[in-house]
Amino acid sequence: MYNFNWDHCGVMSDKCKKHFTQDTCFYECSPHLGPWIQDVSINKCPEGSMCRKWTEVYPTAKSMCEQIWSKSYLYTTLPNTSGRCMQLWFTGANPNKKVAEYYLNNAQQHQSFALTTLLLMAGAFLSVMM
């Protein structure tokens, strides 16, 4: 995608290239990621930086997930089958629609609760002031 050169720090293995291509397609093309996509980061190496080993930059899975791509991902210990985690790789039906619906419904319930609470507080405040 975008004519990106995956070999900019040396030749990348086919297995790694396949993973990053899948990740890019997932991020760019999945219809279920809309609520989480934020177009606010910079996609370039800092000036004067040098290529380093992956394990030097991200020593653990948690550090990689939470630091890469401007903190776009959150590390979790939930299993893939929890229905709470987007799946990069899957066979069969796309499980990500149900995950997106879960978070959308919970966000709407949270917003509804917060709005109701705010309105009740405003009503109580007005009744005290009158």
C-alpha positions as protocol buffer text, in pm:
chain_id: "A"
residue {
  index: 1
  type: MET
  ca { x: 0 y: 0 z: 0 }
}
residue {
  index: 2
  type: TYR
  ca { x: 110 y: 353 z: -76 }
}
residue {
  index: 3
  type: ASN
  ca { x: 426 y: 210 z: -239 }
}
residue {
  index: 4
  type: PHE
  ca { x: 579 y: 174 z: 108 }
}
residue {
  index: 5
  type: ASN
  ca { x: 922 y: 10 z: 104 }
}
residue {
  index: 6
  type: TRP
  ca { x: 912 y: -258 z: 374 }
}
residue {
  index: 7
  type: ASP
  ca { x: 1284 y: -318 z: 323 }
}
residue {
  index: 8
  type: HIS
  ca { x: 1395 y: 31 z: 429 }
}
residue {
  index: 9
  type: CYS
  ca { x: 1610 y: -114 z: 712 }
}
residue {
  index: 10
  type: GLY
  ca { x: 1731 y: -417 z: 517 }
}
residue {
  index: 11
  type: VAL
  ca { x: 1552 y: -708 z: 357 }
}
residue {
  index: 12
  type: MET
  ca { x: 1245 y: -813 z: 557 }
}
residue {
  index: 13
  type: SER
  ca { x: 1157 y: -1181 z: 569 }
}
residue {
  index: 14
  type: ASP
  ca { x: 852 y: -1292 z: 373 }
}
residue {
  index: 15
  type: LYS
  ca { x: 681 y: -1393 z: 700 }
}
residue {
  index: 16
  type: CYS
  ca { x: 730 y: -1045 z: 850 }
}
residue {
  index: 17
  type: LYS
  ca { x: 627 y: -874 z: 527 }
}
residue {
  index: 18
  type: LYS
  ca { x: 308 y: -1083 z: 515 }
}
residue {
  index: 19
  type: HIS
  ca { x: 226 y: -981 z: 874 }
}
residue {
  index: 20
  type: PHE
  ca { x: 281 y: -609 z: 817 }
}
residue {
  index: 21
  type: THR
  ca { x: 88 y: -617 z: 490 }
}
residue {
  index: 22
  type: GLN
  ca { x: -202 y: -788 z: 669 }
}
residue {
  index: 23
  type: ASP
  ca { x: -183 y: -529 z: 949 }
}
residue {
  index: 24
  type: THR
  ca { x: -184 y: -240 z: 703 }
}
residue {
  index: 25
  type: CYS
  ca { x: -480 y: -384 z: 511 }
}
residue {
  index: 26
  type: PHE
  ca { x: -662 y: -446 z: 841 }
}
residue {
  index: 27
  type: TYR
  ca { x: -606 y: -89 z: 957 }
}
residue {
  index: 28
  type: GLU
  ca { x: -674 y: 80 z: 624 }
}
residue {
  index: 29
  type: CYS
  ca { x: -961 y: -134 z: 494 }
}
residue {
  index: 30
  type: SER
  ca { x: -1157 y: -281 z: 785 }
}
residue {
  index: 31
  type: PRO
  ca { x: -1503 y: -124 z: 802 }
}
residue {
  index: 32
  type: HIS
  ca { x: -1514 y: -193 z: 1177 }
}
residue {
  index: 33
  type: LEU
  ca { x: -1224 y: 26 z: 1289 }
}
residue {
  index: 34
  type: GLY
  ca { x: -1379 y: 365 z: 1217 }
}
residue {
  index: 35
  type: PRO
  ca { x: -1443 y: 465 z: 1580 }
}
residue {
  index: 36
  type: TRP
  ca { x: -1080 y: 409 z: 1673 }
}
residue {
  index: 37
  type: ILE
  ca { x: -892 y: 556 z: 1379 }
}
residue {
  index: 38
  type: GLN
  ca { x: -726 y: 886 z: 1462 }
}
residue {
  index: 39
  type: ASP
  ca { x: -538 y: 1080 z: 1198 }
}
residue {
  index: 40
  type: VAL
  ca { x: -307 y: 1268 z: 1432 }
}
residue {
  index: 41
  type: SER
  ca { x: 35 y: 1105 z: 1414 }
}
residue {
  index: 42
  type: ILE
  ca { x: 355 y: 1140 z: 1215 }
}
residue {
  index: 43
  type: ASN
  ca { x: 473 y: 843 z: 1012 }
}
residue {
  index: 44
  type: LYS
  ca { x: 844 y: 897 z: 970 }
}
residue {
  index: 45
  type: CYS
  ca { x: 1166 y: 819 z: 1150 }
}
residue {
  index: 46
  type: PRO
  ca { x: 1297 y: 1104 z: 1365 }
}
residue {
  index: 47
  type: GLU
  ca { x: 1579 y: 1294 z: 1194 }
}
residue {
  index: 48
  type: GLY
  ca { x: 1919 y: 1147 z: 1275 }
}
residue {
  index: 49
  type: SER
  ca { x: 1774 y: 817 z: 1396 }
}
residue {
  index: 50
  type: MET
  ca { x: 1933 y: 487 z: 1305 }
}
residue {
  index: 51
  type: CYS
  ca { x: 1777 y: 150 z: 1236 }
}
residue {
  index: 52
  type: ARG
  ca { x: 1777 y: -73 z: 1544 }
}
residue {
  index: 53
  type: LYS
  ca { x: 1674 y: -429 z: 1613 }
}
residue {
  index: 54
  type: TRP
  ca { x: 1305 y: -471 z: 1682 }
}
residue {
  index: 55
  type: THR
  ca { x: 1380 y: -618 z: 2025 }
}
residue {
  index: 56
  type: GLU
  ca { x: 1585 y: -313 z: 2119 }
}
residue {
  index: 57
  type: VAL
  ca { x: 1295 y: -81 z: 2046 }
}
residue {
  index: 58
  type: TYR
  ca { x: 1020 y: -310 z: 2179 }
}
residue {
  index: 59
  type: PRO
  ca { x: 1160 y: -559 z: 2434 }
}
residue {
  index: 60
  type: THR
  ca { x: 817 y: -704 z: 2521 }
}
residue {
  index: 61
  type: ALA
  ca { x: 487 y: -767 z: 2344 }
}
residue {
  index: 62
  type: LYS
  ca { x: 321 y: -518 z: 2580 }
}
residue {
  index: 63
  type: SER
  ca { x: 571 y: -243 z: 2501 }
}
residue {
  index: 64
  type: MET
  ca { x: 530 y: -302 z: 2127 }
}
residue {
  index: 65
  type: CYS
  ca { x: 150 y: -301 z: 2138 }
}
residue {
  index: 66
  type: GLU
  ca { x: 123 y: 9 z: 2352 }
}
residue {
  index: 67
  type: GLN
  ca { x: 403 y: 219 z: 2199 }
}
residue {
  index: 68
  type: ILE
  ca { x: 386 y: 151 z: 1828 }
}
residue {
  index: 69
  type: TRP
  ca { x: 179 y: 370 z: 1597 }
}
residue {
  index: 70
  type: SER
  ca { x: 123 y: 648 z: 1849 }
}
residue {
  index: 71
  type: LYS
  ca { x: -31 y: 419 z: 2111 }
}
residue {
  index: 72
  type: SER
  ca { x: -301 y: 296 z: 1871 }
}
residue {
  index: 73
  type: TYR
  ca { x: -315 y: -47 z: 2033 }
}
residue {
  index: 74
  type: LEU
  ca { x: -376 y: -166 z: 2388 }
}
residue {
  index: 75
  type: TYR
  ca { x: -216 y: -483 z: 2524 }
}
residue {
  index: 76
  type: THR
  ca { x: -460 y: -720 z: 2690 }
}
residue {
  index: 77
  type: THR
  ca { x: -458 y: -1065 z: 2842 }
}
residue {
  index: 78
  type: LEU
  ca { x: -810 y: -1134 z: 2716 }
}
residue {
  index: 79
  type: PRO
  ca { x: -822 y: -1441 z: 2490 }
}
residue {
  index: 80
  type: ASN
  ca { x: -894 y: -1406 z: 2118 }
}
residue {
  index: 81
  type: THR
  ca { x: -1230 y: -1570 z: 2183 }
}
residue {
  index: 82
  type: SER
  ca { x: -1341 y: -1303 z: 2435 }
}
residue {
  index: 83
  type: GLY
  ca { x: -1529 y: -1102 z: 2174 }
}
residue {
  index: 84
  type: ARG
  ca { x: -1356 y: -786 z: 2303 }
}
residue {
  index: 85
  type: CYS
  ca { x: -1047 y: -784 z: 2080 }
}
residue {
  index: 86
  type: MET
  ca { x: -1013 y: -706 z: 1710 }
}
residue {
  index: 87
  type: GLN
  ca { x: -862 y: -994 z: 1516 }
}
residue {
  index: 88
  type: LEU
  ca { x: -592 y: -935 z: 1259 }
}
residue {
  index: 89
  type: TRP
  ca { x: -592 y: -1299 z: 1146 }
}
residue {
  index: 90
  type: PHE
  ca { x: -902 y: -1517 z: 1134 }
}
residue {
  index: 91
  type: THR
  ca { x: -1071 y: -1783 z: 924 }
}
residue {
  index: 92
  type: GLY
  ca { x: -1439 y: -1784 z: 846 }
}
residue {
  index: 93
  type: ALA
  ca { x: -1673 y: -1501 z: 934 }
}
residue {
  index: 94
  type: ASN
  ca { x: -1516 y: -1169 z: 1034 }
}
residue {
  index: 95
  type: PRO
  ca { x: -1536 y: -1151 z: 1418 }
}
residue {
  index: 96
  type: ASN
  ca { x: -1453 y: -779 z: 1425 }
}
residue {
  index: 97
  type: LYS
  ca { x: -1806 y: -663 z: 1350 }
}
residue {
  index: 98
  type: LYS
  ca { x: -1930 y: -803 z: 1683 }
}
residue {
  index: 99
  type: VAL
  ca { x: -1636 y: -648 z: 1867 }
}
residue {
  index: 100
  type: ALA
  ca { x: -1711 y: -306 z: 1714 }
}
residue {
  index: 101
  type: GLU
  ca { x: -2080 y: -344 z: 1801 }
}
residue {
  index: 102
  type: TYR
  ca { x: -1992 y: -437 z: 2160 }
}
residue {
  index: 103
  type: TYR
  ca { x: -1785 y: -122 z: 2213 }
}
residue {
  index: 104
  type: LEU
  ca { x: -2031 y: 96 z: 2023 }
}
residue {
  index: 105
  type: ASN
  ca { x: -2321 y: -25 z: 2239 }
}
residue {
  index: 106
  type: ASN
  ca { x: -2122 y: 17 z: 2561 }
}
residue {
  index: 107
  type: ALA
  ca { x: -2012 y: 367 z: 2459 }
}
residue {
  index: 108
  type: GLN
  ca { x: -2371 y: 464 z: 2382 }
}
residue {
  index: 109
  type: GLN
  ca { x: -2488 y: 327 z: 2719 }
}
residue {
  index: 110
  type: HIS
  ca { x: -2208 y: 515 z: 2897 }
}
residue {
  index: 111
  type: GLN
  ca { x: -2291 y: 840 z: 2714 }
}
residue {
  index: 112
  type: SER
  ca { x: -2661 y: 795 z: 2788 }
}
residue {
  index: 113
  type: PHE
  ca { x: -2587 y: 738 z: 3158 }
}
residue {
  index: 114
  type: ALA
  ca { x: -2354 y: 1039 z: 3172 }
}
residue {
  index: 115
  type: LEU
  ca { x: -2608 y: 1263 z: 2997 }
}
residue {
  index: 116
  type: THR
  ca { x: -2890 y: 1146 z: 3227 }
}
residue {
  index: 117
  type: THR
  ca { x: -2672 y: 1209 z: 3533 }
}
residue {
  index: 118
  type: LEU
  ca { x: -2577 y: 1555 z: 3404 }
}
residue {
  index: 119
  type: LEU
  ca { x: -2942 y: 1646 z: 3337 }
}
residue {
  index: 120
  type: LEU
  ca { x: -3047 y: 1525 z: 3683 }
}
residue {
  index: 121
  type: MET
  ca { x: -2768 y: 1727 z: 3845 }
}
residue {
  index: 122
  type: ALA
  ca { x: -2867 y: 2036 z: 3644 }
}
residue {
  index: 123
  type: GLY
  ca { x: -3231 y: 1992 z: 3748 }
}
residue {
  index: 124
  type: ALA
  ca { x: -3132 y: 1955 z: 4114 }
}
residue {
  index: 125
  type: PHE
  ca { x: -2909 y: 2261 z: 4091 }
}
residue {
  index: 126
  type: LEU
  ca { x: -3187 y: 2471 z: 3936 }
}
residue {
  index: 127
  type: SER
  ca { x: -3440 y: 2362 z: 4201 }
}
residue {
  index: 128
  type: VAL
  ca { x: -3198 y: 2466 z: 4477 }
}
residue {
  index: 129
  type: MET
  ca { x: -3134 y: 2803 z: 4311 }
}
residue {
  index: 130
  type: MET
  ca { x: -3505 y: 2888 z: 4278 }
}
